[in-house]
Amino acid sequence: GTYLVKPNLFTTRTAQEGATTDLRVVKAVAEVLKEADATPVVGECPAMASYARPDVVFDGLGARGLCEMIGVKLNVLDREPPVKAENPEAEVVGEFWFPRFALDCDGIVNLPKLKTHVLTTLTCAVKNLYGLQQGGQKAHYHVVTENDPERFSRLLVDLYQTIKKQVCLTVVDAVIGMEGEGPTTGDPVDLGLIIAGDDPLAVDVVASRVIGWDPMEVGTNFIAVERGLGKSLDGIEVLGAAIEEITRTFEKPRTHQDGQPFIDIRMPIVCDGERCTGCGICSTVCPGKAIEVDGTPQFDDELCIQCFCCIELCPNGALKAVRTVDP
């Protein structure tokens, strides 16, 4: 059969920085599939596609060169025809449009990076499937949910529920993870781990424990278990190393310091003038049209929906959310 190998290649920031899936993991998974007489196709919809050609990401990270070297097709999923998939059990959005290949292939092998996230606390297996949304759809859903963290997390679980039958295997790159202000400007953590399983939610629950957290502090875990889409840690069979032997507690983002799965405070975004180059990417990707760049970005707090897309996609790591009240 033919399988979509879906890494997290949303930006040109590297695996060594803790931002994107290590291409050695992509290569290893593709080669295992080929040995099993399957046809792997590496595909992604980079978040940067909203303001730059996806080729910038694939070429910049070396993904195109890797695929050519091992004889595997690279599919720019943003250029696939969109196909509608419906979820009658959804809470927020009942239909999503996916790249045709994601639905037509024999299965998706999900290759997320283990990282913190300023909006969703964690980005791993479930959140990586959001990367199957093409072009401006990612920004659109931030607007649809008004970027309420709980509502956005419920949308992520809606999407997961819609596509999960297609996901046959998840292999997490936890070789170098990211803590703190992920998914872009956090700090790399040398974990040296691979976490794999056939159930993306179970993988996320276990990954949360590996980084020293209560899995129910992660919104998508909490919601998915609440909906009966999977089990809490007690019901998951863990093989290989014991979790307690490999736990390394990750620092949470400033947005999630109080142990709750959803944040309910507004956090102003500030710019480091020394890092900012005035490129304007933050303004281009802002779903709420809250940023104007005049030398450096100027933020309209009334229009800002707190999606933190600007922080996530700033190529210079110049933006951060500031917590103005103590947890």
Backbone torsions as a table, in degrees:
resi	resn	phi	psi	omega
1	GLY	NA	175.4	179.2
2	THR	-111.5	131.2	-173.6
3	TYR	-125.8	135.2	174.1
4	LEU	-82.9	120.7	174.4
5	VAL	-96.7	111.2	-170.1
6	LYS	-112.0	91.5	175.4
7	PRO	-81.0	177.6	170.8
8	ASN	-100.0	98.4	178.4
9	LEU	-124.2	56.5	-170.5
10	PHE	-81.5	-14.7	-173.4
11	THR	-149.8	171.9	178.3
12	THR	-83.5	-1.2	176.6
13	ARG	-70.0	144.6	-165.0
14	THR	-88.8	169.1	175.4
15	ALA	-64.3	-35.8	-179.3
16	GLN	-67.2	-25.5	174.7
17	GLU	-81.7	-5.0	-179.5
18	GLY	85.3	12.4	-170.7
19	ALA	-97.6	-37.6	-172.6
20	THR	-129.2	163.6	-177.3
21	THR	-66.6	132.7	179.5
22	ASP	-63.0	126.9	-177.6
23	LEU	-65.4	-18.9	175.2
24	ARG	-67.5	-33.0	176.1
25	VAL	-69.5	-43.3	177.4
26	VAL	-58.1	-46.6	-178.4
27	LYS	-62.5	-45.8	-177.5
28	ALA	-62.8	-43.8	-179.1
29	VAL	-66.4	-43.1	179.4
30	ALA	-61.5	-40.1	-178.7
31	GLU	-69.6	-36.7	176.5
32	VAL	-63.0	-41.9	178.6
33	LEU	-63.3	-42.4	179.9
34	LYS	-64.2	-38.5	178.6
35	GLU	-63.6	-26.8	179.5
36	ALA	-90.9	15.3	179.5
37	ASP	63.0	25.8	172.9
38	ALA	-99.1	163.6	178.9
39	THR	-110.3	106.1	177.0
40	PRO	-82.9	142.2	173.1
41	VAL	-129.4	119.2	179.2
42	VAL	-81.9	128.7	-178.2
43	GLY	-146.8	149.5	-179.3
44	GLU	-161.8	154.4	170.4
45	CYS	-113.2	89.1	-176.3
46	PRO	-59.4	139.9	176.5
47	ALA	-60.3	-30.2	-179.1
48	MET	-68.3	-10.3	-179.5
49	ALA	-62.8	-18.6	-178.7
50	SER	-71.1	-18.6	177.2
51	TYR	-135.0	-0.3	178.8
52	ALA	-147.5	158.0	176.7
53	ARG	-61.5	138.7	177.3
54	PRO	-55.1	-27.2	-179.3
55	ASP	-58.2	-29.4	179.4
56	VAL	-58.8	-41.1	-179.8
57	VAL	-72.9	-50.7	-176.2
58	PHE	-62.1	-40.8	179.6
59	ASP	-74.2	-40.7	-177.2
60	GLY	-64.2	-36.8	-179.8
61	LEU	-85.5	-14.3	-178.5
62	GLY	90.0	11.3	-177.8
63	ALA	-67.6	-40.2	-179.9
64	ARG	-63.9	-44.1	179.0
65	GLY	-62.0	-40.1	178.6
66	LEU	-62.1	-47.2	-177.4
67	CYS	-62.4	-39.5	177.3
68	GLU	-64.9	-39.0	-177.4
69	MET	-65.6	-39.6	-175.9
70	ILE	-98.8	4.2	175.4
71	GLY	71.3	42.3	-179.7
72	VAL	-121.7	139.8	178.8
73	LYS	-71.4	140.7	172.3
74	LEU	-106.1	121.0	-177.2
75	ASN	-106.5	115.1	173.8
76	VAL	-78.1	95.8	-169.8
77	LEU	-64.6	-21.9	176.3
78	ASP	-60.9	-22.5	-176.1
79	ARG	-96.6	2.0	176.6
80	GLU	-78.5	148.7	172.4
81	PRO	-62.4	136.4	177.9
82	PRO	-78.4	139.9	179.3
83	VAL	-126.3	136.2	-176.7
84	LYS	-82.0	136.4	172.7
85	ALA	-126.5	135.0	-174.7
86	GLU	-108.3	149.9	177.7
87	ASN	-134.1	97.2	-176.9
88	PRO	-66.4	-15.7	-178.7
89	GLU	-95.8	6.2	-175.8
90	ALA	-65.9	155.2	178.3
91	GLU	-102.0	-32.7	-173.9
92	VAL	-114.4	-52.2	179.8
93	VAL	-129.6	125.5	-173.9
94	GLY	-95.8	-4.4	176.5
95	GLU	-145.9	140.7	178.2
96	PHE	-129.0	151.9	175.3
97	TRP	-106.1	123.9	-179.8
98	PHE	-115.1	154.7	171.2
99	PRO	-57.8	136.1	-174.4
100	ARG	-51.4	-42.0	-176.1
101	PHE	-61.1	-33.1	-179.7
102	ALA	-62.9	-30.5	179.7
103	LEU	-92.4	-28.8	-176.0
104	ASP	-85.2	-22.9	-177.3
105	CYS	-69.7	169.2	-177.7
106	ASP	-77.0	-14.8	178.0
107	GLY	173.2	159.6	178.2
108	ILE	-109.4	129.1	171.1
109	VAL	-102.4	111.2	-170.8
110	ASN	-89.5	121.6	-177.3
111	LEU	-120.9	73.8	-178.8
112	PRO	-77.0	166.0	170.2
113	LYS	-102.4	142.5	179.9
114	LEU	-87.7	109.3	-174.4
115	LYS	-145.5	156.9	167.5
116	THR	-78.3	165.2	-178.8
117	HIS	-148.5	128.7	-174.8
118	VAL	-63.9	-22.7	-179.1
119	LEU	-98.7	-43.2	-173.4
120	THR	-109.4	11.1	-178.0
121	THR	70.6	-51.6	-178.2
122	LEU	-131.7	141.7	166.1
123	THR	-122.3	120.8	179.7
124	CYS	-149.0	-124.9	-169.8
125	ALA	-66.5	-49.7	-177.1
126	VAL	-67.3	-46.7	-177.1
127	LYS	-66.7	-30.3	-179.2
128	ASN	-63.6	-24.4	179.3
129	LEU	-72.5	-20.1	173.8
130	TYR	-62.6	-24.5	177.2
131	GLY	-66.0	-5.6	174.8
132	LEU	-84.9	-1.2	176.7
133	GLN	-83.0	131.5	-171.9
134	GLN	-87.7	149.0	169.4
135	GLY	45.7	-126.1	-175.5
136	GLY	-76.5	-1.4	-179.2
137	GLN	-61.3	-38.2	-179.4
138	LYS	-58.4	-48.4	179.3
139	ALA	-65.4	-37.9	-178.4
140	HIS	-57.1	-42.3	-176.5
141	TYR	-73.3	-26.0	172.4
142	HIS	-63.5	-37.5	178.9
143	VAL	-71.9	-44.2	-179.3
144	VAL	-56.4	-40.2	-178.1
145	THR	-88.8	1.6	-174.8
146	GLU	52.5	23.4	-179.8
147	ASN	51.3	25.4	169.6
148	ASP	-63.5	123.6	-172.6
149	PRO	-57.0	-39.5	179.6
150	GLU	-68.9	-44.4	-179.6
151	ARG	-64.1	-39.1	178.5
152	PHE	-66.2	-40.4	178.1
153	SER	-65.1	-36.8	177.2
154	ARG	-66.5	-36.1	175.0
155	LEU	-63.8	-40.7	178.0
156	LEU	-60.4	-38.7	178.8
157	VAL	-71.6	-35.2	172.8
158	ASP	-56.8	-47.4	-178.9
159	LEU	-63.9	-44.5	178.5
160	TYR	-58.0	-45.2	-179.4
161	GLN	-62.5	-32.8	-177.9
162	THR	-72.7	-34.2	-170.7
163	ILE	-110.4	-7.9	-167.4
164	LYS	-62.8	-27.7	178.3
165	LYS	-63.7	-23.3	179.4
166	GLN	-80.2	-18.6	-173.4
167	VAL	-88.5	110.7	-175.3
168	CYS	-97.1	-20.4	-178.0
169	LEU	-157.3	141.5	173.2
170	THR	-122.4	129.3	177.2
171	VAL	-126.8	108.5	-175.5
172	VAL	-87.0	129.2	170.1
173	ASP	-81.0	98.3	173.2
174	ALA	-113.9	29.2	176.3
175	VAL	-65.3	-56.2	170.0
176	ILE	-125.6	112.4	179.0
177	GLY	-93.8	-169.0	178.0
178	MET	-139.2	132.6	175.9
179	GLU	-117.5	173.1	178.3
180	GLY	77.6	-129.1	-170.1
181	GLU	-86.7	55.2	176.0
182	GLY	-70.0	166.9	15.5
183	PRO	-96.4	6.9	-174.7
184	THR	-124.3	-46.9	-170.0
185	THR	-105.7	16.8	176.2
186	GLY	-76.0	-170.7	-177.0
187	ASP	-106.4	133.6	178.8
188	PRO	-66.7	144.6	179.0
189	VAL	-128.2	123.7	-179.5
190	ASP	-82.4	98.3	-179.4
191	LEU	-96.2	-38.0	179.9
192	GLY	69.7	33.2	-174.8
193	LEU	-122.2	153.6	164.4
194	ILE	-121.5	129.5	177.4
195	ILE	-117.1	122.6	-174.8
196	ALA	-134.0	151.0	177.1
197	GLY	-174.7	168.3	-178.2
198	ASP	-93.6	-3.6	-179.9
199	ASP	-121.2	110.1	-175.8
200	PRO	-58.3	-38.0	-179.7
201	LEU	-65.9	-44.0	178.1
202	ALA	-60.6	-39.2	177.8
203	VAL	-60.9	-44.1	179.7
204	ASP	-65.1	-38.9	179.1
205	VAL	-62.9	-46.2	179.4
206	VAL	-66.5	-42.7	179.4
207	ALA	-59.5	-37.3	178.5
208	SER	-62.1	-38.9	178.2
209	ARG	-71.7	-36.1	179.3
210	VAL	-60.0	-33.9	179.3
211	ILE	-95.6	19.0	168.6
212	GLY	80.1	17.8	-177.2
213	TRP	-107.5	158.0	166.4
214	ASP	-73.8	119.1	-177.5
215	PRO	-55.0	-26.7	-178.7
216	MET	-78.7	-2.2	172.0
217	GLU	-81.7	-9.2	177.6
218	VAL	-96.3	120.0	-171.3
219	GLY	-54.5	-45.6	-177.6
220	THR	-66.2	-35.3	175.7
221	ASN	-63.4	-49.5	-177.6
222	PHE	-57.1	-47.9	-176.6
223	ILE	-67.7	-44.4	-176.7
224	ALA	-66.6	-39.4	177.1
225	VAL	-68.0	-40.5	176.8
226	GLU	-58.2	-36.1	-179.5
227	ARG	-82.7	-4.2	-179.9
228	GLY	79.6	23.0	-178.9
229	LEU	-86.3	-5.8	-179.3
230	GLY	-176.4	-172.1	-173.7
231	LYS	-112.4	155.2	170.3
232	SER	-75.9	177.8	-169.9
233	LEU	-54.9	-37.7	-176.2
234	ASP	-58.8	-28.6	-175.9
235	GLY	-95.4	8.3	-175.7
236	ILE	-107.6	129.5	177.0
237	GLU	-83.3	121.0	-178.4
238	VAL	-110.3	121.7	179.2
239	LEU	-105.9	163.9	179.5
240	GLY	84.7	-145.5	-177.0
241	ALA	-63.2	144.3	175.5
242	ALA	-71.4	138.8	-175.6
243	ILE	-55.7	-43.3	-176.0
244	GLU	-65.1	-21.1	179.4
245	GLU	-80.2	-19.3	-174.5
246	ILE	-119.1	5.4	-177.5
247	THR	-64.7	133.9	172.7
248	ARG	-137.0	108.8	-173.2
249	THR	-67.9	124.4	178.1
250	PHE	-87.6	140.1	170.3
251	GLU	-69.5	133.2	179.6
252	LYS	-81.1	160.7	173.5
253	PRO	-63.5	156.5	177.6
254	ARG	-55.4	-29.1	-177.7
255	THR	-70.8	-13.5	-173.0
256	HIS	-133.8	55.4	-176.7
257	GLN	-93.0	-6.2	-169.5
258	ASP	-105.5	10.7	174.9
259	GLY	77.2	7.4	179.0
260	GLN	-97.7	148.2	-178.8
261	PRO	-70.6	-18.8	-177.5
262	PHE	-132.7	138.3	177.8
263	ILE	-85.7	148.7	178.2
264	ASP	-133.7	23.6	175.8
265	ILE	-120.0	151.0	175.5
266	ARG	-87.4	140.1	-179.5
267	MET	-124.7	115.0	178.6
268	PRO	-62.4	148.6	177.9
269	ILE	-100.3	130.8	180.0
270	VAL	-119.8	156.1	-175.8
271	CYS	-114.9	134.1	172.5
272	ASP	-86.1	102.7	-174.9
273	GLY	-59.1	-25.6	-179.5
274	GLU	-75.2	-29.9	179.8
275	ARG	-88.6	-28.6	-175.2
276	CYS	-69.0	133.5	177.6
277	THR	-105.9	1.0	-179.2
278	GLY	70.0	27.5	-173.9
279	CYS	-70.8	-24.3	176.9
280	GLY	85.8	3.0	-179.3
281	ILE	-61.3	-38.7	-179.6
282	CYS	-58.4	-41.7	179.1
283	SER	-66.2	-39.8	-178.4
284	THR	-64.7	-39.9	-174.2
285	VAL	-89.8	-5.9	-175.3
286	CYS	-70.6	114.4	-179.1
287	PRO	-65.3	-29.9	-176.7
288	GLY	-89.8	1.3	-178.3
289	LYS	52.9	45.3	-174.3
290	ALA	-100.1	1.3	-173.5
291	ILE	-123.2	128.9	169.1
292	GLU	-119.0	138.5	-178.4
293	VAL	-104.9	116.0	175.1
294	ASP	-128.3	81.6	-170.7
295	GLY	83.0	-63.6	172.9
296	THR	-127.0	162.2	-177.2
297	PRO	-67.1	139.1	173.5
298	GLN	-113.5	128.8	-172.7
299	PHE	-104.5	133.0	173.2
300	ASP	-95.6	103.7	-173.8
301	ASP	-62.4	-27.8	-179.6
302	GLU	-73.0	-31.3	179.8
303	LEU	-88.0	-20.8	-177.0
304	CYS	-66.1	126.8	-180.0
305	ILE	-100.9	9.5	175.3
306	GLN	60.9	37.9	177.5
307	CYS	-85.4	-19.4	179.0
308	PHE	63.5	20.2	175.2
309	CYS	-59.9	-35.1	-179.5
310	CYS	-63.2	-41.4	178.7
311	ILE	-65.4	-43.4	-176.2
312	GLU	-63.2	-36.3	-171.1
313	LEU	-108.6	2.8	174.5
314	CYS	-64.8	119.5	-175.5
315	PRO	-71.2	-11.5	-175.7
316	ASN	-110.8	1.8	-179.4
317	GLY	61.5	35.4	-173.9
318	ALA	-89.5	-10.5	-174.1
319	LEU	-113.1	145.0	174.7
320	LYS	-151.2	154.7	175.9
321	ALA	-91.2	137.3	-175.6
322	VAL	-113.5	126.1	178.3
323	ARG	-83.5	118.0	-173.9
324	THR	-95.5	-9.5	175.2
325	VAL	-126.0	150.3	179.2
326	ASP	-76.8	146.0	177.7
327	PRO	-65.9	NA	NA
